[in-house]
Amino acid sequence: MAEIDLLARLPKTRRDIRKRHEAQTPGNIAIARQYGEGYFDGSRDVGYGGYRYDGRWIPIAEDIIRHFGLKAGDRVLDVGCAKGFLVKDLMKVCPGLEAFGLDISEYALTHCEPEVVGRLHLGSADRLPFPDRSFSAVVSINTIHNFERHDAIRAVREVERLAPGRGFIQVDAYRTAEQRELFLSWVLTARYHDYPHEWIRLFKEAGYTGDYYWTILE
Ligand SMILES: C[S@@+](CC[C@H](N)C(=O)[O-])C[C@H]1O[C@@H](n2cnc3c(N)ncnc32)[C@H](O)[C@@H]1O
């Protein structure tokens, strides 16, 4: 298991934390957790405020391919793939790579990029409908924190089951009390979030041997 920032080249999003904090109502949280149109393409109060392809995942796809040494013919899975931007870019960067995605959002999958039609599966990260060891690598970015701790463990086990030692999981975390406060003023969907050492404890409990990194608001 190693800590590695595979999203280092992702542009930082500008966030109006104060405005979001005011919008953190139970109603908005409930809308966000439906992962429907509101979450992806509705207002910023309930999610992304417009989730559109702009190529920003291409450098991340390059880094994932390099990190895992992926090549044409290999299979890679993105768990929590949303509209399939990363799946598309993995195949763009490495022609012949067999990239797939899985997400719980029917809205995201039915509004996916044309290049990934037929490659995205509807399902939940804690029950991946694929055989053991069936992927050369599995990534899950900003998704597994949406479970309660117990189910997050199941989801981490699923990543490990499909690609032992060849996973990459990124989740919400904070290193300081100040970062935690900031995070709590922003969060809508995450149910389990913690300090890195607690996440690492969870990974160990799950028997996870892949890599990981943190999404930290600063
Ligand atoms: C913050 S978005 C991240 C999307 C993409 N991975 C990225 O980093 O841009 C969280 C994604 O997790 C999906 N999701 C939430 N709960 C899930 C679950 N139980 N199983 C699979 N996907 C889930 C949502 O629909 C959404 O697409």
The ligand as an SDF file (V2000), in Angstrom:
LIG
                    3D

 27 29  0  0  0  0  0  0  0  0999 V2000
  -17.8460   13.1780   -6.3940 C   0  0  0  0  0  0  0  0  0  0  0  0
  -18.4650   12.1610   -7.7060 S   0  0  0  0  0  0  0  0  0  0  0  0
  -16.9180   11.6130   -8.3920 C   0  0  0  0  0  0  0  0  0  0  0  0
  -17.0270   11.3100   -9.8660 C   0  0  0  0  0  0  0  0  0  0  0  0
  -15.6750   11.0320  -10.5330 C   0  0  0  0  0  0  0  0  0  0  0  0
  -15.0510    9.8250   -9.9990 N   0  0  0  0  0  0  0  0  0  0  0  0
  -14.7790   12.2240  -10.3380 C   0  0  0  0  0  0  0  0  0  0  0  0
  -13.8520   12.1240   -9.5270 O   0  0  0  0  0  0  0  0  0  0  0  0
  -15.0330   13.2620  -10.9800 O   0  0  0  0  0  0  0  0  0  0  0  0
  -19.0600   10.7360   -6.8400 C   0  0  0  0  0  0  0  0  0  0  0  0
  -19.5980    9.6710   -7.7690 C   0  0  0  0  0  0  0  0  0  0  0  0
  -19.8810    8.5090   -7.0050 O   0  0  0  0  0  0  0  0  0  0  0  0
  -21.0980    7.9650   -7.4600 C   0  0  0  0  0  0  0  0  0  0  0  0
  -21.6000    7.1130   -6.3880 N   0  0  0  0  0  0  0  0  0  0  0  0
  -22.1430    7.4830   -5.2090 C   0  0  0  0  0  0  0  0  0  0  0  0
  -22.4510    6.4030   -4.4790 N   0  0  0  0  0  0  0  0  0  0  0  0
  -22.0880    5.3190   -5.2140 C   0  0  0  0  0  0  0  0  0  0  0  0
  -22.1460    3.9180   -5.0190 C   0  0  0  0  0  0  0  0  0  0  0  0
  -22.6650    3.4010   -3.9060 N   0  0  0  0  0  0  0  0  0  0  0  0
  -21.6740    3.1150   -5.9750 N   0  0  0  0  0  0  0  0  0  0  0  0
  -21.1490    3.6150   -7.1190 C   0  0  0  0  0  0  0  0  0  0  0  0
  -21.0790    4.9340   -7.3760 N   0  0  0  0  0  0  0  0  0  0  0  0
  -21.5390    5.7800   -6.4300 C   0  0  0  0  0  0  0  0  0  0  0  0
  -21.9390    9.1810   -7.8000 C   0  0  0  0  0  0  0  0  0  0  0  0
  -23.0270    8.9080   -8.6380 O   0  0  0  0  0  0  0  0  0  0  0  0
  -20.8930   10.0720   -8.4650 C   0  0  0  0  0  0  0  0  0  0  0  0
  -20.7840    9.8150   -9.8310 O   0  0  0  0  0  0  0  0  0  0  0  0
  1  2  1  0
  2  3  1  0
  2 10  1  0
  3  4  1  0
  4  5  1  0
  5  6  1  0
  5  7  1  0
  7  8  2  0
  7  9  1  0
 10 11  1  0
 11 12  1  0
 11 26  1  0
 12 13  1  0
 13 14  1  0
 13 24  1  0
 14 15  1  0
 14 23  1  0
 15 16  2  0
 16 17  1  0
 17 18  1  0
 17 23  2  0
 18 19  1  0
 18 20  2  0
 20 21  1  0
 21 22  2  0
 22 23  1  0
 24 25  1  0
 24 26  1  0
 26 27  1  0
M  CHG  2   2   1   9  -1
M  END
$$$$
